[in-house]
Amino acid sequence: MMNTLMLLVLAVALGEMPCAGVRTEEVAFSALPEACVREYDSSLAEWRKAKETMIRRFDIDGDGADELLVWSGEAGSGGEGWSVMTRRSGAWRCAGRIFGVVYFVDRPPQRGLVVESPCGWRYADWEYFELENGVLKSRIKLAIRYRKPEGNILRTRPEEIIVKEK
């Protein structure tokens, strides 16, 4: 199983595997469940006078119901902060939090999220997550060091890959 996951993450990292196209929607706080609204950093909301956030809908666990990825308001050069929200017994709750650039994987039997956390031009962590019993679980993490950038093309040729199994 771990070899399959390693190949899946490498395929995403190298741009060789098409990922599910998931649209980002801007949604007013008033249209979201309260548990989702609370995931937006309150100090950032106050500072920005925010009245909405971004969400993404994706059935991470394949049960036929979409989970919500709710933007926490955090962002930087390494990506964005997202809370993965699941609905159980009619109530929304946070299954886990991620930060980075998110890719959605729908390649049965694998269904989950690959998160890229870049660190400069020559290094990035890549992590694969699945939902297990309503909790977001990391299945494998790769650290990739890339060759020196060629022109304006960054992180295209891995020089070293370190598997950090979970």
LOMI-271551 format. One record per residue (C-alpha): residue number from 1; y, z, x. Coordinates in nm, 4 decimals, m for minus. Each point is the difference from the previous one (the first is absolute). Layout:
BEGIN
(NUM,(Y,Z,X))
...
! end
This chain:
BEGIN
(1,(0.0000,0.0000,0.0000))
(2,(0.2439,0.0887,0.2775))
(3,(m0.0422,m0.3444,0.1642))
(4,(0.0803,m0.1681,m0.3314))
(5,(0.3155,0.2094,m0.0378))
(6,(0.1039,m0.0685,0.3591))
(7,(m0.0357,m0.3751,m0.0587))
(8,(0.1906,0.0249,m0.3279))
(9,(0.2929,0.1832,0.1618))
(10,(0.0011,m0.2417,0.2950))
(11,(0.0025,m0.2974,m0.2396))
(12,(0.3044,0.1448,m0.1780))
(13,(0.1706,0.0903,0.3310))
(14,(m0.0509,m0.3523,0.1360))
(15,(0.1163,m0.1618,m0.3247))
(16,(m0.3384,m0.1637,m0.0513))
(17,(m0.0813,0.1610,m0.3350))
(18,(0.2111,m0.0660,m0.3067))
(19,(0.0866,0.3228,m0.1751))
(20,(0.0591,0.0513,m0.3702))
(21,(0.3521,m0.0983,m0.0976))
(22,(0.1548,0.3089,m0.1533))
(23,(0.3504,m0.0218,m0.1371))
(24,(0.2587,0.2688,0.0690))
(25,(0.1855,0.1049,m0.3140))
(26,(0.3216,0.1982,m0.0319))
(27,(m0.0432,0.2575,m0.2752))
(28,(0.2522,0.2465,m0.1409))
(29,(m0.0910,0.3649,0.0458))
(30,(0.0356,0.0370,m0.3779))
(31,(m0.2894,m0.2476,m0.0478))
(32,(m0.2392,0.1839,0.2349))
(33,(m0.2181,0.3043,m0.0579))
(34,(0.1651,0.3168,0.1347))
(35,(m0.2718,0.0447,0.2656))
(36,(0.0917,m0.3424,0.1418))
(37,(0.3746,0.0738,m0.0048))
(38,(m0.0605,0.3209,0.1993))
(39,(m0.1506,m0.2076,0.2823))
(40,(0.3434,m0.1461,0.0829))
(41,(0.1616,0.2207,0.2660))
(42,(0.2548,0.2078,m0.1941))
(43,(0.2550,0.0181,0.2834))
(44,(m0.0116,m0.3784,0.0414))
(45,(0.0296,m0.0475,m0.3767))
(46,(0.3082,0.2216,m0.0061))
(47,(0.1574,m0.1651,0.3038))
(48,(m0.0645,m0.3523,m0.1331))
(49,(0.0743,0.0917,m0.3608))
(50,(m0.3309,m0.1744,m0.0693))
(51,(m0.1000,m0.0734,m0.3566))
(52,(m0.3067,m0.2128,0.0777))
(53,(m0.2757,m0.0480,0.2535))
(54,(m0.2492,m0.2658,0.0988))
(55,(m0.3590,0.0032,m0.1169))
(56,(m0.3085,m0.2112,0.0605))
(57,(m0.2977,m0.0152,m0.2362))
(58,(m0.3507,m0.0497,0.1384))
(59,(m0.3467,0.1106,m0.1076))
(60,(m0.0945,0.1615,0.3315))
(61,(m0.3350,0.1421,m0.1089))
(62,(m0.1154,m0.2876,m0.2227))
(63,(m0.0312,0.2096,m0.3154))
(64,(0.2047,m0.2446,m0.2094))
(65,(0.3178,0.2131,m0.0047))
(66,(0.2914,m0.0583,0.2350))
(67,(0.1153,0.2749,0.2299))
(68,(0.3728,0.0109,0.0777))
(69,(0.1511,m0.0052,0.3460))
(70,(0.3384,0.1671,m0.0422))
(71,(0.2650,m0.0380,0.2698))
(72,(0.1116,0.3387,0.1297))
(73,(0.3418,m0.1283,0.1060))
(74,(m0.0985,0.0207,0.3668))
(75,(0.0231,m0.3155,0.2102))
(76,(0.0491,m0.1084,0.3559))
(77,(m0.0973,m0.2621,0.2520))
(78,(m0.3646,0.1141,m0.0312))
(79,(m0.0221,m0.0572,m0.3747))
(80,(0.0455,0.2058,m0.3136))
(81,(m0.1361,0.3219,m0.1431))
(82,(m0.2225,m0.0322,m0.3070))
(83,(m0.1731,0.2535,m0.2240))
(84,(m0.3276,m0.1192,m0.1500))
(85,(m0.0096,0.1213,m0.3590))
(86,(m0.3165,0.0171,m0.2097))
(87,(m0.0382,0.0728,m0.3686))
(88,(m0.2664,0.2537,m0.0959))
(89,(m0.0438,0.1413,m0.3489))
(90,(0.3333,m0.1492,m0.1041))
(91,(0.2010,0.1633,0.2820))
(92,(0.1377,m0.1635,0.3147))
(93,(m0.0475,0.1713,0.3345))
(94,(0.0422,m0.0877,0.3662))
(95,(m0.3277,m0.1061,0.1687))
(96,(0.1645,m0.0272,0.3435))
(97,(0.2980,m0.1336,0.1924))
(98,(0.0273,m0.2866,0.2478))
(99,(0.2736,m0.1406,0.2221))
(100,(0.0153,m0.3499,0.1401))
(101,(m0.0454,m0.3593,m0.1088))
(102,(m0.2613,m0.0147,m0.2787))
(103,(m0.2608,m0.2729,m0.0520))
(104,(m0.2215,0.0020,m0.3109))
(105,(m0.3694,m0.0771,0.0541))
(106,(m0.2167,m0.1311,m0.2831))
(107,(m0.3122,m0.1255,0.1769))
(108,(m0.2980,0.1654,m0.1704))
(109,(m0.1584,0.2229,0.1003))
(110,(0.3213,0.0963,0.1834))
(111,(0.2947,0.0791,m0.2203))
(112,(0.2888,0.2006,0.1380))
(113,(0.3132,m0.0018,0.2106))
(114,(0.0615,m0.1010,0.3601))
(115,(0.3118,0.1618,0.1420))
(116,(0.1708,m0.1295,0.3121))
(117,(0.2164,0.2448,0.1922))
(118,(0.1783,m0.2026,0.2681))
(119,(0.1486,0.1753,0.2998))
(120,(0.2146,m0.2451,0.1930))
(121,(m0.0973,m0.3534,0.0878))
(122,(m0.3286,0.0676,0.1736))
(123,(m0.1773,0.2728,m0.1955))
(124,(m0.1102,0.0701,m0.3575))
(125,(m0.2439,0.2255,m0.1800))
(126,(m0.2023,m0.1550,m0.2824))
(127,(m0.1753,0.2274,m0.2502))
(128,(m0.2276,m0.0754,m0.2939))
(129,(0.0074,0.2302,m0.3059))
(130,(m0.2148,0.0247,m0.3141))
(131,(0.0098,0.2299,m0.2999))
(132,(m0.2868,0.2463,m0.0222))
(133,(m0.0146,0.2320,m0.3009))
(134,(0.3728,m0.0476,m0.0565))
(135,(0.0955,0.0775,0.3621))
(136,(0.1267,m0.2534,0.2522))
(137,(m0.2347,0.0003,0.3013))
(138,(0.0408,m0.1679,0.3370))
(139,(m0.3170,m0.1890,0.0944))
(140,(0.0947,m0.1477,0.3371))
(141,(0.3016,m0.0180,0.2258))
(142,(0.0620,m0.2517,0.2768))
(143,(0.2648,0.0237,0.2693))
(144,(0.0897,m0.3437,0.1312))
(145,(0.2027,m0.0778,0.3093))
(146,(0.1253,m0.3576,0.0023))
(147,(0.0897,m0.2383,0.2791))
(148,(0.3632,m0.0414,0.0882))
(149,(0.1847,m0.1825,m0.2815))
(150,(0.0227,m0.3770,0.0334))
(151,(0.3434,m0.1112,m0.1147))
(152,(0.0731,0.1612,m0.3353))
(153,(m0.3693,0.0424,m0.0928))
(154,(m0.1001,0.3661,0.0069))
(155,(m0.3408,0.1696,m0.0102))
(156,(m0.2154,m0.3149,m0.0075))
(157,(m0.2452,0.0363,0.2882))
(158,(m0.1824,0.3295,0.0379))
(159,(m0.0398,0.1158,0.3572))
(160,(m0.1820,0.3236,m0.0778))
(161,(m0.1592,0.1353,m0.3178))
(162,(m0.0931,0.3647,m0.0304))
(163,(m0.2100,0.1081,m0.2979))
(164,(0.0950,0.3428,m0.1303))
(165,(m0.2798,0.0576,m0.2511))
(166,(0.0566,0.2459,m0.2816))
! end
